[in-house]
Amino acid sequence: MQSRESKAASSHGGHSPADQSSHTSTRVARDDNGHKDGGDVSLPPAAVSLHLASLYFDYVHDQLHTLFQKPAFMSDLATDTTPRVLRYAMMALAARFSLNEYFDGVSPRTRGTKWARKAASLLDVSDVSLTSIQACVMLGACRIIEGDAPGESVYYGIACRMAQLLDLPHRHCKTRLERELNIRVWHTLCMVDEWSSSGVRVPRQIANPPLDVPLPMEEMAFLQLRKNEVNDPSASLDQAPSLLGQMIALNRIFRDVNALNSQAADAQVLPPDIRTVEVLTARIEQWEAQLPSYMRDEPANLAHYAAQGLGRIYAAVYLGVYHFGQLLYYQFLQGAKDDQHNGSIINAFAGRCKSHAAKLCNMVYAALDTPGCDVLYNMVGHILVIASTIQIHTLLFSTDPVDITSARQRLERNFNILLRLRELWPSLDFCMMRLQAFHKACRTSMETSFKLDRWMLKFLSEFANPVEDRPDERDSEWVFGDIVVTPSSDFGVNTMATMIRADRYAENAGPVTATASSAST
């Protein structure tokens, strides 16, 4: 039976109007160079370019980064006044989402490669400007989706340095739109700098961002700004909170969660830093408490933002906070074996980890089930892999049949989503490899599988890199409810999906042992 994820994948995003508007004639009219690699790479026809730009704003912008105002950019694109480097980079990111016949026979994963290379060749790093910063951020995204974390870091580093040279958040601006764009791009750089730097384990480029930069204005107010609206520096900055502003606040917590996990991985034998975890817990709770009612995680609010065309960024906010929560408490899944004094609080933190993972999964499901909210950006794959390992913990160690059933259902649905995302993003290959490496770690030693050491830190944070197998300690068994997995099992990601499904038929048949032969079915 076709899953909801498969059905959503076949018509993702509800873009049939855009597809139909440019579907009938573009294939005949396209330039043959449009599918050639090398220096002579043309942009797609105007109708397809507009279609791809719309997909970019739906599926990438405000989720991976925030660089433009959609109405202004689309207006410039329609009049052919957009810098070519930005157009090529945008097409490279967006092409994977298109159902347009222009791309018939071309894999979604490779459609943007030639345009990304062309954009890279057009970038002039001696041009220190907002355009160059925007191009660098998009090119960094083009690198990370190919699994090139160092390349991403280089592009983001260039963008950050340019922004510092321009003093971007304080730069004199003639219009309100220009000022707001500078503020948004600056905050984007601070956020991607944190993510990228933690992923390659290097210091942040913007180590001490100024504290006087205002938060971005509310999304609908921003979209209504006109290009010629004169900037008034003396105007009041009092405004409704924005979804992007919530991401910025959460990113500051993420920075400290990263630092805590690095310290825990380095220490290993020391008791966990309970006090710091409690402080970070209070900060997350304080963030939740200050939210206006219409921003809280409730189905009605998701529907409200979806109706405004902001459903995906609303979902992204909560994917962020729940991911940061599962990272914060992940070390406590190992249990209180070495710290009996704090046993009760460690168990409570382990419960919080599972709660955050469950909420993360539920937000992904709700977004996929709500028209106009499907979140398909590449980082969804990474955070779902982490959440899936937490479901595996429940399958391995829980004795509660309700919890086991829920974890199994989440694991199956997550798998379907990951397979769908893998069709779009090459870097999702690494996510699947990481999940397989995690399984191998559990198979050799369940007792230490969730220990926060350097291996686990790499697993949690270096999302664009494969991880090597954990050093073997001793063989162990996996028990998935009624399913037993022996250490001899040739158990890859496909086997996991098979096992989950097989369990439906094993309820009255006793334990099922997954062997190398069952892995091939």
N, C-alpha and C positions, 0 to 999 in steps of 0.2 A: 504493500500500500504506500502511495506517495505521501511523504510527510508534509507538514505545513511549511517547513523550511524549504523543501524542494519546490512546492507550489509557489512560495514567495519568491524563490530564486528565479523562476521562469518568467515572472512578471514584475521583478523588483522595482519598487519605487513608484508604481503607477504612472509611468512615463509614456503611456501609449499616445496621448495627445501630441507630445513633443516628437515622438517617433513618427507618427502619422504625418505630421506637418512637413517633415523632411524626408519621408520614406520613399516617395514615388519616383523621384527623378535624380536623386543625388548619385546613385550608383552609375548611371549612364554618363552623368556630367563630370565625374571626378577626374582629376588629373592623374595620369598613370604614375607620375612620380610620387603620388601620395602613399604608395606602399613600397617604396624603395628606400634602402638604407644609404648612408653616405652623405656627402655634402649637399647634394641637390634634393632636399626634402621639402615638399610643399605642404602648406596647410590644407585641410579639407575644404570643400566648398562652403560658402558663407552659411547656408542653412544648417549644414552639419556642425560647423564651428559654433553657431549659436546654441544648437542642441547640446553639444558637449559642454559648453560653458554653463548651461543650466544644470546639467548633471554634476558638474564640479561643485556648484553652490549647494546642491542637494546632498551630496554624499561625501564631500571632502572638506569644504570650507566650514568653519566654526566647529569642526570636529578634530581634524588634524592641526589646523592653524586658522588664524583670522587675519586676512591681509587686505581685503577690499570691501567696498560697499557694492552690493549686487546691482542696484539700479544704475549707478554711475558706470560701473564696468560694462554692463550689458549695452548701455547707450554708446560707449566708446567703441565697443566691438562691432556694433551695428553700423557705425560710421567709419570703420576701419582706421581708427586712431589709437588703438591699443598697441603698446610696444610689442614687437614681434617676439622678444624673449619671453614675455609673459604669456602670450598666446600659445607658443609651442609648449611651454611647461604645463600650462593648464590643460591642453589637449592630451598631453602625456598622462596626466593623472586621471582624467575623466573618461578616456576612451573605453576602459574596461567595463564600464557600466552600461554602455549603449546597446540597444537592440536593433539599431539601424542597419539596414542591409548594406550600407557602405562598408561594414566590417565583416560581411559574410565570409566564412572560411578562415578568419583570423582569430586566434585564441585571445580571449580577453586579457590574459596575463602578459602578452607580448605586443599588444596593439600600440602602446605608448612609447615603446623603446626608441624608435627612430626619432620621435619628436623630442624626447628627453635629451638625446644626444645633440640634436640640433639646438635646443635651448642652451645646453652647456656650451656649445661652440659660439653662441651669440652673447654670452655673458661677458661683460667687460668689467673686471674687478677693480680697474682704476677709476671707474665711474662710481663714486661714492654718492649714492642717491637712494631714495625710497624705492624706485623701480628695481635697482640692483638688489636691495634687501629682499624685496618680494620675490624676485627671481631666485635668489639663493635659498630662501625657505622652501619654495616649491621644488627646486632641484634637490635639496636635502631630502624632501619627502620621496622624490623619485629614486634616490639611492637606497633609502631604508626599505622600500617595498621590494627591492631586489635583494635584500639581505646584506647590503653594504653599509654596516654601521659606521666604520671609519669615514667613508665618503660622506655620509649624512653629517657626521660631526664636523667635517671640514667646511661644508657649505654653511652649516649653522654658525660655525665660528666666524666665518667671513661676514655673515649677516650681522652678528652681534657686534663685531668690531666696527663695521660701518655705522651702525646705529649709535654706538658710543662716540664715534668721531663727529657725527651730526648732532649729538645730544638730542636725539630724536624726540623724546617725550616733552622737551622744553623748547623745541625749535619754533621760531616765529612762523606763524601761519596767517594767510590772508582770509581763509574761509573756515567755517566751523567743521566742514567735512574733512578738510585736510588735517585740522588739529585732531579730530577724533580718530582718523585713520592712523596718525602717528602714535597716539596713545594705545590703540588696539594692537598695532604691529609691535610696539615696544613690549607690551605684556605678553604677546605671543612668543617673542624671542626669549623672554625670561622663562616661560614654560617649556618651550622645546629645548632650551639650553639645559634645563634640569633633567628632562627625560633622556636626551641624547648623551649628556655627560655621564649620567648614572649607567647608561647602557654600555659605554666603553670604558668606564672606570677612570675618567680623567676629571680634573677640576673644572668647575663651571667657568664659562667665559665672563658672564655677568655675575661676579661673586657677591657683590654688595650693591644691589640695585637701589637707587634713590627712593626714599620713602614718601616723597611729595608728589608722586605721579598719581593723578586721579584715576579712579576705576572707570571703565568704559560706561557709556550711557546705555540706557535700556534699549533692547534690540529694535523694537518698532520705531522708537524715536530716532534711532540711528538711520534706519532704512528710509525715513521720511526727510532726511536732510537733503537740501538742494545744493548743487555744485557751486552756485554763485552766492550762497548765503554767507555774508560777511562774518568773520570771527570777531567776537567781542571778549577780550581777555578778562574784562571786569565782570562778565556775566556770572550769575550764581551757578555753582556746580551741583547744587542740591537737585537730585533727580531720583527716579525710581531705580531700584536695584536691577542689575542685568544678569542674565545667565552667564555671560562671559565673566562678569565680576565674581560670580560664585566659583567658577573654575580657577580663577586667579587666587582666591582665598584658600581653596583646597590645595593648590600647588605648593603653597608655603608649608602646609602640613606634610605633604608628600616629601618635601626636601628633608624634613626632620625624621620622617619614617625611614627614609633611605639611610640617613646617618646612623640611626639606631640599629638597623639591621646589619650595617657594615661593622659596627662595634661588636654586636653580638656574634657575628660570624668570626671575627678576629679573636674574641675572648674564648669562645667555645666551652671551656671548662668552668667558667664563672657562672654564678646564678644570674638569671635574667634581670635586666634593669627594670624592675617593677615600677619604680617611681616615675621614670620617664614615660613608660607606657601609660600610666595613669594620667599624666599631664597631657599626652597626646589624645587620649580618650576624651578628656575634658574639653579639649579644643574642638574635636569633631562634634561632640554633643553641643557645645556652644554654637558652632556653625549651624547645626540643625535648628537650634532653638531660636536663632535670630531670623530665620527665613520667614518671609511673609507667607500667609496660608496658601496663596495660589502657586507657590513654588515647591511645596512639600511633595514628597513621593506619594501621590495618590492618583488613581486612574482618571479621575475627573480633570486633574491638572495636566496629565499627559494629553488627554483629548483637547483641552483648552489650547495648549501650545501647538498641537498638531493642526488645529483649525487656523492658526496664525502662520503656519509654515515653519514653526520653530520646534517641532516635536523632536527632531533628531538632536539638536543641541541640548534640549531639556534632558533627553535620555543620556547624553554624553556626560552631563554634570553628575548624574547619579552613578553611572558606570565608573566615573572617577572616584567618588567618595567610597563606594563599596569596594573598589579595588584597593584603595589605600588602606581601608579597614582590614581586608584579608591579608595584606602585606604586614600591617602592624601586629596582628595577632598570630601570624603563621607559625612563629617559633614555638608557640605554646601547644601546638598539636602534638609535639613530642611528649607532652605530659610532664608530670612532676617527679619523675624517677630520681632526679638528682637534687631536688629541692622540696623535701617533704614539708618544710616550714611554711612555704607559700602554696601548698597543694591546692587549696580551695580557690584561690584567686587565679592560679594557673589554669585550673579547669574552667573557671568562668571565662577567662580570655580565650581559651580554645573554643568555647561555645560561641563567643562573639565572632571568632574567625569563621565558623560555619554559618552563622547568621548572615554575615556580610557576603559570603560566597553565594548563599541562597538568594539573597536580595539582588545581587548582581545578575545571577541567572534569570531571575524573574523579570528584571528590568529589560534585559535583552529580549526575552520572550514577548513581553508586553509591547515593546517597540516594534518587533517584527509582525505582531498581530494587529497593529494599529496603522491604518493607511497613512502614508506620508511620514512615517517615523522609523522605518527600517534602518538600523545602524549597520553599515557594511564597511566601515573604515578598518584598516588593517590591524590596529591595536585591539580591536574587539577579539581577534583570534588569540592574542597573547593573554589577555585577562581571563578569557574563557578557559584556556589551558590551566592557568593557576586555579581557577574555581573548580575545574574538573578534578584536579589532584585532591582537593578538599573533599569532593564527593567520594573519591577513592578511599580516603581516610575513613569515612563513615562506613563504606562497604567492608573495609578490613577490620575495623575495631568496634563498631557499634553492635549492640545486641538488641536494639529496638527495631522490630520489623517495620514499623511505620517510617522511621528514619532511613532504613535500608532501602525500602521501596522508593521513597522520594529521591534519594541519592542516585539510585539506578536510573530513574526516569530522567533526572537532570543530565546525567552522564550521556545517556542515549541522545537526548535532544541537543546537547552541546556538540556531540560528535557530528550530527547532521549539519549543524550550523558551521562547524569548522570545515567540513568537506565542501560546503558551499563557498565559504570565504577563500578556500584554497584555489577555487576556480578563477578567482579575481586577482589574488596577490601572491606572487612568487615566494615572498618571505614566509607565507603560511606553511611551506614545506618544513621550515625550521621548527615551527610550532608543533607540527606532528612528530618530528624527530625528537623534540624535547619531551613530549608526552611519552614516547616510547622509551627514552632514556630514563624517565622517571619510573616507568613500570619496571625496568630492569633493576633499578635501585631498590624498589620495594621487594622484588622477587628474591634478591640476594640477602636482604636484611630488613624485614619489616620493623624491627625494633628501633632502627636508627634512620628510617626512611625520611622522616620529617624533621630531622635535626638541622638547625640553622648553622651550617658550616659554610666554608667558601664555595663548595659545590652548589649548595642550595641557594646561596646568595646569587651566584651566576645564573642559576635556573630562574630565579624570581625577577632579576633585573636586566640581564643581558638578552633582551627579547629578540634581537635580530641575529643572534649567533646560535649555532648548534652547541650542545653540551656533550662532553665526553661521558662515557659510562662512569658511574661512581665506583670507586675501588671496592672490589668484592670483600665482604666480611664473612658471611655465612649464608647458606641457603635457607630459604623459608618458603612458606606456602601462602598463596592468596586465597581468601575465601570471600566470594561474592554471594552472600546469602546462601543459596543452595549449590553454588558453583565453587569448586575447588580448582585452583591453578597450581600445578606442581612446578618446581624449579626447572624441570626439563622442558616446559612448554615453550614452543617457538611462538612467543606471544607478541605480535606487533599491533599496530593501531587497528588494522582490519579485524584481527582476532578479538579485540576488545568489543567492537561493535557486534560481532557475531555472538560473543558470549552473553552480552546484555539481552539480545533478542532470544537466544536459546533458553535463557532462564524462564521465559514465559511458558515454555513447554516442559519444564523440569519440576514444576511444583509438586507433582505427585510421584515423581520417579526417583527421588532420593538425590544425593549429591552427584554432581556431574564433574568429572575431571577433564580439564582442557589439556589435550596433548598436542604434540606436533602435528598429528594427523588432523585433529579438529581445527587447527589453525588454518588449514588450507581449504576448508569448506566455505 
